[in-house]
Amino acid sequence: DDNTLDDLVEDIEALRLAAARTPDEKVLLRGGSWGMTVACAYAAKYPDKVAGLVLRLPFLARQVDTEWNYAPGGALAQRYPAAYA
């Protein structure tokens, strides 16, 4: 509840501001899976602060993606049935 996508986007902005030499300095974001989703959300909210994105292994966080990963019969349950149980 206290670690939402919006919170993570604002964390990136706080880090960018802390590391920037000027307030307008742009950041290059790299992310995979959930990190890719967070990087895209940051770029959507702060497009003028992003120099570029390096993205891999997309996790789009759609309902179908979440179900495939975590629902009964999904990837986690199929690959690691004992852990899923």
PDB file as gemmi writes it, atoms N, CA and C in Angstrom:
CRYST1    1.000    1.000    1.000  90.00  90.00  90.00 P 1                      
ATOM      1  N   ASP A   1       0.808  -1.207   0.000  1.00  0.00           N  
ATOM      2  CA  ASP A   1       0.000   0.000   0.000  1.00  0.00           C  
ATOM      3  C   ASP A   1       0.852   1.272   0.000  1.00  0.00           C  
ATOM      4  N   ASP A   2       2.042   1.182   0.593  1.00  0.00           N  
ATOM      5  CA  ASP A   2       2.893   2.368   0.713  1.00  0.00           C  
ATOM      6  C   ASP A   2       4.012   2.399  -0.330  1.00  0.00           C  
ATOM      7  N   ASN A   3       3.917   1.549  -1.343  1.00  0.00           N  
ATOM      8  CA  ASN A   3       4.963   1.479  -2.362  1.00  0.00           C  
ATOM      9  C   ASN A   3       4.297   1.324  -3.731  1.00  0.00           C  
ATOM     10  N   THR A   4       3.601   2.363  -4.150  1.00  0.00           N  
ATOM     11  CA  THR A   4       2.846   2.319  -5.397  1.00  0.00           C  
ATOM     12  C   THR A   4       3.723   2.694  -6.578  1.00  0.00           C  
ATOM     13  N   LEU A   5       3.195   2.494  -7.769  1.00  0.00           N  
ATOM     14  CA  LEU A   5       3.905   2.910  -8.978  1.00  0.00           C  
ATOM     15  C   LEU A   5       4.173   4.408  -8.940  1.00  0.00           C  
ATOM     16  N   ASP A   6       3.199   5.187  -8.514  1.00  0.00           N  
ATOM     17  CA  ASP A   6       3.406   6.641  -8.400  1.00  0.00           C  
ATOM     18  C   ASP A   6       4.523   6.975  -7.410  1.00  0.00           C  
ATOM     19  N   ASP A   7       4.591   6.240  -6.306  1.00  0.00           N  
ATOM     20  CA  ASP A   7       5.672   6.451  -5.341  1.00  0.00           C  
ATOM     21  C   ASP A   7       7.028   6.165  -5.976  1.00  0.00           C  
ATOM     22  N   LEU A   8       7.115   5.085  -6.750  1.00  0.00           N  
ATOM     23  CA  LEU A   8       8.380   4.733  -7.399  1.00  0.00           C  
ATOM     24  C   LEU A   8       8.787   5.769  -8.440  1.00  0.00           C  
ATOM     25  N   VAL A   9       7.820   6.286  -9.177  1.00  0.00           N  
ATOM     26  CA  VAL A   9       8.103   7.349 -10.151  1.00  0.00           C  
ATOM     27  C   VAL A   9       8.658   8.575  -9.432  1.00  0.00           C  
ATOM     28  N   GLU A  10       8.050   8.933  -8.322  1.00  0.00           N  
ATOM     29  CA  GLU A  10       8.535  10.095  -7.565  1.00  0.00           C  
ATOM     30  C   GLU A  10       9.899   9.830  -6.937  1.00  0.00           C  
ATOM     31  N   ASP A  11      10.186   8.583  -6.582  1.00  0.00           N  
ATOM     32  CA  ASP A  11      11.530   8.231  -6.095  1.00  0.00           C  
ATOM     33  C   ASP A  11      12.575   8.484  -7.177  1.00  0.00           C  
ATOM     34  N   ILE A  12      12.271   8.100  -8.412  1.00  0.00           N  
ATOM     35  CA  ILE A  12      13.201   8.341  -9.520  1.00  0.00           C  
ATOM     36  C   ILE A  12      13.419   9.839  -9.696  1.00  0.00           C  
ATOM     37  N   GLU A  13      12.337  10.607  -9.636  1.00  0.00           N  
ATOM     38  CA  GLU A  13      12.475  12.056  -9.797  1.00  0.00           C  
ATOM     39  C   GLU A  13      13.322  12.643  -8.671  1.00  0.00           C  
ATOM     40  N   ALA A  14      13.140  12.174  -7.455  1.00  0.00           N  
ATOM     41  CA  ALA A  14      13.955  12.665  -6.337  1.00  0.00           C  
ATOM     42  C   ALA A  14      15.425  12.312  -6.544  1.00  0.00           C  
ATOM     43  N   LEU A  15      15.687  11.107  -7.019  1.00  0.00           N  
ATOM     44  CA  LEU A  15      17.073  10.710  -7.304  1.00  0.00           C  
ATOM     45  C   LEU A  15      17.663  11.542  -8.431  1.00  0.00           C  
ATOM     46  N   ARG A  16      16.872  11.795  -9.476  1.00  0.00           N  
ATOM     47  CA  ARG A  16      17.356  12.618 -10.592  1.00  0.00           C  
ATOM     48  C   ARG A  16      17.733  14.005 -10.096  1.00  0.00           C  
ATOM     49  N   LEU A  17      16.860  14.598  -9.300  1.00  0.00           N  
ATOM     50  CA  LEU A  17      17.136  15.938  -8.780  1.00  0.00           C  
ATOM     51  C   LEU A  17      18.357  15.950  -7.872  1.00  0.00           C  
ATOM     52  N   ALA A  18      18.533  14.920  -7.067  1.00  0.00           N  
ATOM     53  CA  ALA A  18      19.670  14.855  -6.147  1.00  0.00           C  
ATOM     54  C   ALA A  18      20.987  14.706  -6.905  1.00  0.00           C  
ATOM     55  N   ALA A  19      20.967  13.996  -8.029  1.00  0.00           N  
ATOM     56  CA  ALA A  19      22.196  13.737  -8.784  1.00  0.00           C  
ATOM     57  C   ALA A  19      22.467  14.767  -9.877  1.00  0.00           C  
ATOM     58  N   ALA A  20      21.466  15.534 -10.250  1.00  0.00           N  
ATOM     59  CA  ALA A  20      21.594  16.461 -11.379  1.00  0.00           C  
ATOM     60  C   ALA A  20      22.473  17.655 -11.031  1.00  0.00           C  
ATOM     61  N   ARG A  21      23.227  18.077 -12.025  1.00  0.00           N  
ATOM     62  CA  ARG A  21      24.021  19.305 -11.860  1.00  0.00           C  
ATOM     63  C   ARG A  21      23.154  20.540 -12.059  1.00  0.00           C  
ATOM     64  N   THR A  22      22.094  20.389 -12.860  1.00  0.00           N  
ATOM     65  CA  THR A  22      21.118  21.463 -13.063  1.00  0.00           C  
ATOM     66  C   THR A  22      19.716  20.851 -12.943  1.00  0.00           C  
ATOM     67  N   PRO A  23      18.720  21.640 -12.586  1.00  0.00           N  
ATOM     68  CA  PRO A  23      17.370  21.098 -12.439  1.00  0.00           C  
ATOM     69  C   PRO A  23      16.791  20.513 -13.731  1.00  0.00           C  
ATOM     70  N   ASP A  24      17.323  20.946 -14.873  1.00  0.00           N  
ATOM     71  CA  ASP A  24      16.808  20.477 -16.165  1.00  0.00           C  
ATOM     72  C   ASP A  24      17.604  19.313 -16.739  1.00  0.00           C  
ATOM     73  N   GLU A  25      18.609  18.820 -16.015  1.00  0.00           N  
ATOM     74  CA  GLU A  25      19.416  17.712 -16.526  1.00  0.00           C  
ATOM     75  C   GLU A  25      18.540  16.480 -16.730  1.00  0.00           C  
ATOM     76  N   LYS A  26      18.747  15.815 -17.861  1.00  0.00           N  
ATOM     77  CA  LYS A  26      17.942  14.646 -18.209  1.00  0.00           C  
ATOM     78  C   LYS A  26      18.608  13.367 -17.726  1.00  0.00           C  
ATOM     79  N   VAL A  27      17.788  12.318 -17.606  1.00  0.00           N  
ATOM     80  CA  VAL A  27      18.256  11.027 -17.122  1.00  0.00           C  
ATOM     81  C   VAL A  27      18.042   9.978 -18.214  1.00  0.00           C  
ATOM     82  N   LEU A  28      18.962   9.020 -18.276  1.00  0.00           N  
ATOM     83  CA  LEU A  28      18.813   7.849 -19.132  1.00  0.00           C  
ATOM     84  C   LEU A  28      18.367   6.711 -18.229  1.00  0.00           C  
ATOM     85  N   LEU A  29      17.217   6.141 -18.507  1.00  0.00           N  
ATOM     86  CA  LEU A  29      16.662   5.085 -17.657  1.00  0.00           C  
ATOM     87  C   LEU A  29      16.823   3.730 -18.314  1.00  0.00           C  
ATOM     88  N   ARG A  30      17.158   2.756 -17.505  1.00  0.00           N  
ATOM     89  CA  ARG A  30      17.305   1.370 -17.962  1.00  0.00           C  
ATOM     90  C   ARG A  30      16.478   0.498 -17.037  1.00  0.00           C  
ATOM     91  N   GLY A  31      15.710  -0.426 -17.625  1.00  0.00           N  
ATOM     92  CA  GLY A  31      14.908  -1.282 -16.779  1.00  0.00           C  
ATOM     93  C   GLY A  31      14.471  -2.537 -17.489  1.00  0.00           C  
ATOM     94  N   GLY A  32      14.242  -3.563 -16.690  1.00  0.00           N  
ATOM     95  CA  GLY A  32      13.737  -4.823 -17.209  1.00  0.00           C  
ATOM     96  C   GLY A  32      12.577  -5.297 -16.364  1.00  0.00           C  
ATOM     97  N   SER A  33      11.627  -5.951 -16.993  1.00  0.00           N  
ATOM     98  CA  SER A  33      10.455  -6.491 -16.328  1.00  0.00           C  
ATOM     99  C   SER A  33       9.714  -5.363 -15.605  1.00  0.00           C  
ATOM    100  N   TRP A  34       9.538  -5.468 -14.288  1.00  0.00           N  
ATOM    101  CA  TRP A  34       8.828  -4.421 -13.561  1.00  0.00           C  
ATOM    102  C   TRP A  34       9.577  -3.093 -13.624  1.00  0.00           C  
ATOM    103  N   GLY A  35      10.916  -3.143 -13.644  1.00  0.00           N  
ATOM    104  CA  GLY A  35      11.706  -1.917 -13.768  1.00  0.00           C  
ATOM    105  C   GLY A  35      11.441  -1.196 -15.075  1.00  0.00           C  
ATOM    106  N   MET A  36      11.157  -1.957 -16.131  1.00  0.00           N  
ATOM    107  CA  MET A  36      10.793  -1.362 -17.407  1.00  0.00           C  
ATOM    108  C   MET A  36       9.459  -0.626 -17.297  1.00  0.00           C  
ATOM    109  N   THR A  37       8.530  -1.235 -16.572  1.00  0.00           N  
ATOM    110  CA  THR A  37       7.230  -0.599 -16.372  1.00  0.00           C  
ATOM    111  C   THR A  37       7.393   0.710 -15.598  1.00  0.00           C  
ATOM    112  N   VAL A  38       8.221   0.692 -14.575  1.00  0.00           N  
ATOM    113  CA  VAL A  38       8.457   1.898 -13.775  1.00  0.00           C  
ATOM    114  C   VAL A  38       9.139   2.969 -14.625  1.00  0.00           C  
ATOM    115  N   ALA A  39      10.122   2.582 -15.416  1.00  0.00           N  
ATOM    116  CA  ALA A  39      10.815   3.543 -16.285  1.00  0.00           C  
ATOM    117  C   ALA A  39       9.843   4.169 -17.279  1.00  0.00           C  
ATOM    118  N   CYS A  40       8.969   3.376 -17.861  1.00  0.00           N  
ATOM    119  CA  CYS A  40       7.975   3.908 -18.808  1.00  0.00           C  
ATOM    120  C   CYS A  40       6.999   4.853 -18.122  1.00  0.00           C  
ATOM    121  N   ALA A  41       6.592   4.518 -16.901  1.00  0.00           N  
ATOM    122  CA  ALA A  41       5.683   5.391 -16.155  1.00  0.00           C  
ATOM    123  C   ALA A  41       6.366   6.722 -15.848  1.00  0.00           C  
ATOM    124  N   TYR A  42       7.651   6.665 -15.499  1.00  0.00           N  
ATOM    125  CA  TYR A  42       8.398   7.905 -15.246  1.00  0.00           C  
ATOM    126  C   TYR A  42       8.465   8.742 -16.526  1.00  0.00           C  
ATOM    127  N   ALA A  43       8.795   8.098 -17.642  1.00  0.00           N  
ATOM    128  CA  ALA A  43       8.910   8.809 -18.917  1.00  0.00           C  
ATOM    129  C   ALA A  43       7.575   9.417 -19.345  1.00  0.00           C  
ATOM    130  N   ALA A  44       6.484   8.750 -19.031  1.00  0.00           N  
ATOM    131  CA  ALA A  44       5.164   9.288 -19.373  1.00  0.00           C  
ATOM    132  C   ALA A  44       4.844  10.523 -18.539  1.00  0.00           C  
ATOM    133  N   LYS A  45       5.257  10.517 -17.275  1.00  0.00           N  
ATOM    134  CA  LYS A  45       4.962  11.655 -16.398  1.00  0.00           C  
ATOM    135  C   LYS A  45       5.941  12.807 -16.582  1.00  0.00           C  
ATOM    136  N   TYR A  46       7.210  12.473 -16.849  1.00  0.00           N  
ATOM    137  CA  TYR A  46       8.254  13.498 -16.973  1.00  0.00           C  
ATOM    138  C   TYR A  46       8.986  13.366 -18.314  1.00  0.00           C  
ATOM    139  N   PRO A  47       8.300  13.480 -19.436  1.00  0.00           N  
ATOM    140  CA  PRO A  47       8.963  13.258 -20.728  1.00  0.00           C  
ATOM    141  C   PRO A  47      10.107  14.234 -21.006  1.00  0.00           C  
ATOM    142  N   ASP A  48      10.023  15.436 -20.477  1.00  0.00           N  
ATOM    143  CA  ASP A  48      11.072  16.429 -20.702  1.00  0.00           C  
ATOM    144  C   ASP A  48      12.312  16.189 -19.840  1.00  0.00           C  
ATOM    145  N   LYS A  49      12.261  15.220 -18.937  1.00  0.00           N  
ATOM    146  CA  LYS A  49      13.396  14.905 -18.062  1.00  0.00           C  
ATOM    147  C   LYS A  49      14.123  13.631 -18.476  1.00  0.00           C  
ATOM    148  N   VAL A  50      13.692  13.012 -19.589  1.00  0.00           N  
ATOM    149  CA  VAL A  50      14.246  11.725 -20.014  1.00  0.00           C  
ATOM    150  C   VAL A  50      15.060  11.887 -21.292  1.00  0.00           C  
ATOM    151  N   ALA A  51      16.334  11.490 -21.225  1.00  0.00           N  
ATOM    152  CA  ALA A  51      17.197  11.509 -22.407  1.00  0.00           C  
ATOM    153  C   ALA A  51      16.961  10.280 -23.266  1.00  0.00           C  
ATOM    154  N   GLY A  52      16.582   9.171 -22.627  1.00  0.00           N  
ATOM    155  CA  GLY A  52      16.330   7.942 -23.372  1.00  0.00           C  
ATOM    156  C   GLY A  52      15.971   6.808 -22.435  1.00  0.00           C  
ATOM    157  N   LEU A  53      15.529   5.713 -23.045  1.00  0.00           N  
ATOM    158  CA  LEU A  53      15.141   4.518 -22.304  1.00  0.00           C  
ATOM    159  C   LEU A  53      15.835   3.307 -22.912  1.00  0.00           C  
ATOM    160  N   VAL A  54      16.344   2.424 -22.066  1.00  0.00           N  
ATOM    161  CA  VAL A  54      16.882   1.130 -22.481  1.00  0.00           C  
ATOM    162  C   VAL A  54      16.004   0.095 -21.778  1.00  0.00           C  
ATOM    163  N   LEU A  55      15.168  -0.588 -22.550  1.00  0.00           N  
ATOM    164  CA  LEU A  55      14.148  -1.460 -21.965  1.00  0.00           C  
ATOM    165  C   LEU A  55      14.335  -2.893 -22.428  1.00  0.00           C  
ATOM    166  N   ARG A  56      14.065  -3.834 -21.511  1.00  0.00           N  
ATOM    167  CA  ARG A  56      14.148  -5.252 -21.851  1.00  0.00           C  
ATOM    168  C   ARG A  56      13.106  -6.015 -21.053  1.00  0.00           C  
ATOM    169  N   LEU A  57      12.742  -7.172 -21.527  1.00  0.00           N  
ATOM    170  CA  LEU A  57      11.811  -8.072 -20.841  1.00  0.00           C  
ATOM    171  C   LEU A  57      10.567  -7.348 -20.329  1.00  0.00           C  
ATOM    172  N   PRO A  58       9.714  -6.871 -21.214  1.00  0.00           N  
ATOM    173  CA  PRO A  58       8.582  -6.066 -20.766  1.00  0.00           C  
ATOM    174  C   PRO A  58       7.596  -6.810 -19.879  1.00  0.00           C  
ATOM    175  N   PHE A  59       7.183  -6.161 -18.825  1.00  0.00           N  
ATOM    176  CA  PHE A  59       6.054  -6.580 -18.001  1.00  0.00           C  
ATOM    177  C   PHE A  59       5.107  -5.394 -18.015  1.00  0.00           C  
ATOM    178  N   LEU A  60       4.003  -5.535 -18.724  1.00  0.00           N  
ATOM    179  CA  LEU A  60       3.120  -4.401 -18.949  1.00  0.00           C  
ATOM    180  C   LEU A  60       2.129  -4.157 -17.815  1.00  0.00           C  
ATOM    181  N   ALA A  61       2.065  -5.076 -16.870  1.00  0.00           N  
ATOM    182  CA  ALA A  61       1.196  -4.936 -15.695  1.00  0.00           C  
ATOM    183  C   ALA A  61      -0.282  -4.884 -16.063  1.00  0.00           C  
ATOM    184  N   ARG A  62      -0.628  -5.485 -17.210  1.00  0.00           N  
ATOM    185  CA  ARG A  62      -2.036  -5.607 -17.554  1.00  0.00           C  
ATOM    186  C   ARG A  62      -2.628  -6.762 -16.756  1.00  0.00           C  
ATOM    187  N   GLN A  63      -3.934  -6.828 -16.672  1.00  0.00           N  
ATOM    188  CA  GLN A  63      -4.592  -7.910 -15.948  1.00  0.00           C  
ATOM    189  C   GLN A  63      -4.158  -9.265 -16.492  1.00  0.00           C  
ATOM    190  N   VAL A  64      -4.089  -9.406 -17.804  1.00  0.00           N  
ATOM    191  CA  VAL A  64      -3.696 -10.681 -18.410  1.00  0.00           C  
ATOM    192  C   VAL A  64      -2.257 -11.051 -18.035  1.00  0.00           C  
ATOM    193  N   ASP A  65      -1.367 -10.068 -17.930  1.00  0.00           N  
ATOM    194  CA  ASP A  65       0.019 -10.333 -17.546  1.00  0.00           C  
ATOM    195  C   ASP A  65       0.107 -10.783 -16.092  1.00  0.00           C  
ATOM    196  N   THR A  66      -0.623 -10.101 -15.230  1.00  0.00           N  
ATOM    197  CA  THR A  66      -0.630 -10.453 -13.816  1.00  0.00           C  
ATOM    198  C   THR A  66      -1.187 -11.860 -13.612  1.00  0.00           C  
ATOM    199  N   GLU A  67      -2.276 -12.169 -14.311  1.00  0.00           N  
ATOM    200  CA  GLU A  67      -2.850 -13.510 -14.195  1.00  0.00           C  
ATOM    201  C   GLU A  67      -1.884 -14.570 -14.702  1.00  0.00           C  
ATOM    202  N   TRP A  68      -1.222 -14.309 -15.839  1.00  0.00           N  
ATOM    203  CA  TRP A  68      -0.287 -15.288 -16.378  1.00  0.00           C  
ATOM    204  C   TRP A  68       0.843 -15.560 -15.387  1.00  0.00           C  
ATOM    205  N   ASN A  69       1.282 -14.554 -14.682  1.00  0.00           N  
ATOM    206  CA  ASN A  69       2.385 -14.733 -13.742  1.00  0.00           C  
ATOM    207  C   ASN A  69       1.951 -15.333 -12.410  1.00  0.00           C  
ATOM    208  N   TYR A  70       0.799 -14.922 -11.888  1.00  0.00           N  
ATOM    209  CA  TYR A  70       0.494 -15.227 -10.490  1.00  0.00           C  
ATOM    210  C   TYR A  70      -0.767 -16.045 -10.235  1.00  0.00           C  
ATOM    211  N   ALA A  71      -1.628 -16.223 -11.207  1.00  0.00           N  
ATOM    212  CA  ALA A  71      -2.885 -16.950 -10.984  1.00  0.00           C  
ATOM    213  C   ALA A  71      -2.652 -18.457 -10.966  1.00  0.00           C  
ATOM    214  N   PRO A  72      -3.584 -19.205 -10.392  1.00  0.00           N  
ATOM    215  CA  PRO A  72      -3.490 -20.667 -10.478  1.00  0.00           C  
ATOM    216  C   PRO A  72      -3.404 -21.076 -11.946  1.00  0.00           C  
ATOM    217  N   GLY A  73      -2.469 -21.922 -12.259  1.00  0.00           N  
ATOM    218  CA  GLY A  73      -2.249 -22.316 -13.643  1.00  0.00           C  
ATOM    219  C   GLY A  73      -1.321 -21.381 -14.400  1.00  0.00           C  
ATOM    220  N   GLY A  74      -0.903 -20.295 -13.768  1.00  0.00           N  
ATOM    221  CA  GLY A  74       0.001 -19.342 -14.399  1.00  0.00           C  
ATOM    222  C   GLY A  74       1.450 -19.812 -14.336  1.00  0.00           C  
ATOM    223  N   ALA A  75       2.347 -18.969 -14.795  1.00  0.00           N  
ATOM    224  CA  ALA A  75       3.763 -19.325 -14.913  1.00  0.00           C  
ATOM    225  C   ALA A  75       4.375 -19.727 -13.571  1.00  0.00           C  
ATOM    226  N   LEU A  76       4.128 -18.968 -12.539  1.00  0.00           N  
ATOM    227  CA  LEU A  76       4.707 -19.278 -11.228  1.00  0.00           C  
ATOM    228  C   LEU A  76       4.200 -20.629 -10.724  1.00  0.00           C  
ATOM    229  N   ALA A  77       2.903 -20.852 -10.830  1.00  0.00           N  
ATOM    230  CA  ALA A  77       2.320 -22.110 -10.358  1.00  0.00           C  
ATOM    231  C   ALA A  77       2.833 -23.303 -11.171  1.00  0.00           C  
ATOM    232  N   GLN A  78       3.041 -23.095 -12.468  1.00  0.00           N  
ATOM    233  CA  GLN A  78       3.531 -24.183 -13.318  1.00  0.00           C  
ATOM    234  C   GLN A  78       5.003 -24.481 -13.075  1.00  0.00           C  
ATOM    235  N   ARG A  79       5.772 -23.445 -12.918  1.00  0.00           N  
ATOM    236  CA  ARG A  79       7.230 -23.624 -12.794  1.00  0.00           C  
ATOM    237  C   ARG A  79       7.654 -24.022 -11.384  1.00  0.00           C  
ATOM    238  N   TYR A  80       7.006 -23.447 -10.387  1.00  0.00           N  
ATOM    239  CA  TYR A  80       7.354 -23.697  -8.982  1.00  0.00           C  
ATOM    240  C   TYR A  80       6.095 -24.062  -8.185  1.00  0.00           C  
ATOM    241  N   PRO A  81       5.508 -25.226  -8.459  1.00  0.00           N  
ATOM    242  CA  PRO A  81       4.236 -25.551  -7.815  1.00  0.00           C  
ATOM    243  C   PRO A  81       4.302 -25.581  -6.285  1.00  0.00           C  
ATOM    244  N   ALA A  82       5.390 -26.077  -5.717  1.00  0.00           N  
ATOM    245  CA  ALA A  82       5.489 -26.131  -4.252  1.00  0.00           C  
ATOM    246  C   ALA A  82       5.541 -24.722  -3.663  1.00  0.00           C  
ATOM    247  N   ALA A  83       6.307 -23.848  -4.264  1.00  0.00           N  
ATOM    248  CA  ALA A  83       6.412 -22.466  -3.776  1.00  0.00           C  
ATOM    249  C   ALA A  83       5.081 -21.749  -3.956  1.00  0.00           C  
ATOM    250  N   TYR A  84       4.406 -22.025  -5.075  1.00  0.00           N  
ATOM    251  CA  TYR A  84       3.122 -21.376  -5.308  1.00  0.00           C  
ATOM    252  C   TYR A  84       2.102 -21.789  -4.261  1.00  0.00           C  
ATOM    253  N   ALA A  85       2.112 -23.098  -3.931  1.00  0.00           N  
ATOM    254  CA  ALA A  85       1.156 -23.611  -2.937  1.00  0.00           C  
ATOM    255  C   ALA A  85       1.410 -22.965  -1.584  1.00  0.00           C  
TER     256      ALA A  85                                                      
END                                                                             
